[in-house]
Amino acid sequence: MKWITRERPTIDRIACPWLVARFIDETPESLCVPGGDVMRLVPETGAIPYDVPGVELGHHGERCSFDVFIAKYALRNPALDKLVLIVRAADCGAPQLAREAAGLPAISKGLSLNFGDDHEMLKHGMVIHDLPPVLNLQSADPFELANIRCNHHQPRASPVPAIRTS
């Protein structure tokens, strides 16, 4: 499937492709385009829009796009429950939700400063969601991935989706 969002991915737009690649779509293709072009390109590309105003997979109330993906695809797991709070806290400016969120804005800014290419930003940014210390869980397998099933896909290593920028 194709997925489309605004260029220059940050907190939510890094977490969502990670979730898609890890649990939802075996061969995702991410399109990162100027914000004003996202909805115009949906019919042409057949891509699913996310993290843009007015779409199903976007912010709704106090919930960020990552929350909406988890709800839509019925992903249930204690580690993802923790990660969604971290992403929401960082993306929505609600640090009281998760102290671990404090570093994500700085990491996001650092990615932006170090990588001019959205594909490289995403490749390096997606790695942070696989790090056990992010979730502070005492487990050899902190994501307990064996317990998650979505659309009959087995959880898998976090591939970097193909990214096109327009």
N, C-alpha and C positions, 0 to 999 in steps of 0.2 A: 504494500500500500504506500501511497504518498501522503506525506504530512506537510503542512505549510504554516509558517509563522513569520514573524518579523525578523529581520536581520539583526546581527549582533546579539546573540543569545546571552541572557543573564540568568539569574537564579532559577526562575520557573521554567524558562525556555532551555535550560540545561537539564533540569530534573525530569521534565516531561519526555524528551527524546530518550533519556536513559531508561525510564519506565517502559516506554514503547518498545525499545530494542530488547529490553530484558524480559518482558512478560507478555507483550501484546502482539507484536508483529515480527515474524522471523526474518523478513527482508525489508525493513523500513527504508524509505527514501525521504529524506527531509529537505524541504525547500525553504531557504531563508531569503526573504525578499524585503524590499522597503515596505514599511507598514501600510502605506496607502495602496499598495499593489496586491496585498494578500487576497482580499475578497474578489477582486477583479480576476485574479488568476485561478481561483477555485474551479470555475466551470471548464476552463481551458485545460487544466492539469488533472482534474479529478481528485485533487488532494484534499485531505481532511484538515480544515483550519483549526488552530489551537492558539491559545493565549493572545487573542485579539478581541476587542470589544464586540459584544453581540453574538458570539458563537457558543455552541453547546459546551465545547471544551475550553472555556475561558473562565475568568473570575466571576463568581456569583456570590454576592454579599461579602461575607468575611472569608470566603474560601478562595484559594488560588486555583489555577488550572491543574496543578498536581493533585489537589484534593478531588477535583472533578473527574480526572482520569481514573483515580483509584475507586471512586464510587461507581462510575459507569461500567468499568470492567470487573467490578466485584472482587477486587484484590484484598484479601484478608490475611493479615500476618502481623504479629506484634512489632516486628522490626519496621515494616512499612508504616504501621500506625505511628511509630516514633518519628520516622523520616518525614512523614507528611507534616507533622507539627514543626519540625525544623525548617522545612522548605517554606511553609506558610509564615512562620515567624519572620524569616529573613525577607521573603518576597513582599509581604504585606506590612512590614514595619511594626511587628508585634513581638518584640524580643522577650516579653514575659511568658510567651508560650513555650519557648525552648532555649535554654542558655546556649546550647550548641550552635544556634543560628548566628551567633555574634560574628563569626568569621566569614560566613558566606558572602556578604556584600564585598568585603575586601578581596576575597578570592576571585569573585566575579570581576571586580575592577582590574585586578592583576591580569586575569585572562585577556580582558579587553585591551589592556596596554601592551601585552606581549604578543598577541596574535591578531594580525590584521585580517586573516582569513577565518570566516565563520566555521568552516570544517575543522580547522585546527583548534579553534576555541572550544568547540563542542567535544572533540576527541579528548582534549586534556581536561575539560570541565567534568565530563561524565565520570571520570575516574573517582572523583571525590565521593560519589554515592555508593561506591563499592568498598569504601574503607571502614573496617570495623570500629575504629575509634569514633567515627561520626555518630554511631548509635550507642556507644558505651555499653555494649551488651557482653555478658560473660558467656561466650559460646564459641566453639570451634567454627561454627557456621552461623555467623551473626544474622544472616538474612533468613535463616531457616527456610531456604528456598524449596525444599522438598515438599513443604506444606501448601505451596501456592499453585493453583491451576487456573489458567485463563484461556478461554477459547481453545482448549485441548492442546495448548502449547506447554511443553515442559520448560521450566525456568532454565536459562542458559547463561553462559558467559556474556558479559556486556559488550556486544559488538558496537562499533561506531557506525551509525547508519550513513549511507551515501548522502552527501549533502550537495545540493546545487544552489548557487547564489545567482540571482538575476540582477 
